[in-house]
Amino acid sequence: MCAVAAASSILWLGGAGAARAAWPSDQPIRIIVPQAAGGTNDTAARLLAVELGKALNQSVVVENRPGASGAIGMQAAVQSRPDGYTLAIASDTATILNVVRKDMPWQFKRDLTGVSMIADQPIVVAASARSPYKTLRDLLDAAKEKPGTIAFGTSGLGTAQQIAGEWLAREAGVQMTHVPYKGGGQAITDLVGNQVPAAVLGLAPVIGQYRSGNVRILAVTSEKRNGELPDVPTLAELGYRDIVLTQWVGLVAPKQTPPEIVQRLSDEVTKILAQPEIAHKLKESGLDVRPIPASQFDPFLAHTVDQWQHLITTLSLRLE
């Protein structure tokens, strides 16, 4: 069914006894990012697109399709031809959508196939440097004193950030107002400007502004302290031992994409992520390299959907 030419590394697909067009051809490969530019997924996608373009000697472009907490972009990917020319950045948010949105026209297990995990990161609770909140206790005390008046921004409805924020508020016995954005990039802009005093976001869009002194990171949701934030306590250290969450970002393709193409892409991503300079760039952005090949990523995606279902049901969370 397929052969990889030793000299050109071009993948040829056979069908019905006759050769079809080579992949990749002159047609650009696009990576759909279901969030706005500037967030975690966008950062990973743009770095990967450059390196994947070099590896395949092919144009790889990033297309931002934000809206509906990522549902619009994922739907665009699902509806694309499964020919290897349309890929998408998937994340924990996309798997959560499959749990909280019963009307979703696409499903991970049915409509998408995993190509490779790329990286993961902790979620952070942050406050604007212009706000009076210097510790998590400051923020929660203010929320307790004036219920519902303290807002926290996230990258969208039905995200892991919203789950973390709602979960923390419940455990702390406070009421906070959730403000969803169309991506982490937009949320961090308003956090820096103190339009929203606090945010629960992935580390990647926050760390640059943290280093610049524009925001304070009050806590991380990972099991252990993050190497980039050695002075920032975990929620477990602050008494919220059950709230341990990380976010991940990966590459997926429409379900019927030929397995030869999926495997080639998976192999190339694994090689890209093994480059020390790539790992360093991701680390500087707040992301930890975590390659998981296609053969393991598909089961991971299915398991993740089931995990979110259990957590959301157990906590009786209303993500809207």
Secondary structure as GFF3:
##gff-version 3
##sequence-region A 1 320
A	DSSP	beta_strand	2	4	.	.	.	ID=ss1
A	DSSP	beta_strand	11	15	.	.	.	ID=ss2
A	DSSP	beta_strand	18	23	.	.	.	ID=ss3
A	DSSP	beta_strand	29	33	.	.	.	ID=ss4
A	DSSP	alpha_helix	40	56	.	.	.	ID=ss5
A	DSSP	beta_strand	60	64	.	.	.	ID=ss6
A	DSSP	three_ten_helix	68	70	.	.	.	ID=ss7
A	DSSP	alpha_helix	71	78	.	.	.	ID=ss8
A	DSSP	beta_strand	86	91	.	.	.	ID=ss9
A	DSSP	alpha_helix	92	100	.	.	.	ID=ss10
A	DSSP	alpha_helix	108	111	.	.	.	ID=ss11
A	DSSP	beta_strand	112	128	.	.	.	ID=ss12
A	DSSP	alpha_helix	136	145	.	.	.	ID=ss13
A	DSSP	beta_strand	151	154	.	.	.	ID=ss14
A	DSSP	alpha_helix	160	172	.	.	.	ID=ss15
A	DSSP	beta_strand	177	180	.	.	.	ID=ss16
A	DSSP	alpha_helix	184	192	.	.	.	ID=ss17
A	DSSP	beta_strand	198	202	.	.	.	ID=ss18
A	DSSP	alpha_helix	203	211	.	.	.	ID=ss19
A	DSSP	beta_strand	215	220	.	.	.	ID=ss20
A	DSSP	beta_strand	246	254	.	.	.	ID=ss21
A	DSSP	alpha_helix	259	273	.	.	.	ID=ss22
A	DSSP	alpha_helix	276	284	.	.	.	ID=ss23
A	DSSP	beta_strand	288	293	.	.	.	ID=ss24
A	DSSP	alpha_helix	294	315	.	.	.	ID=ss25
###
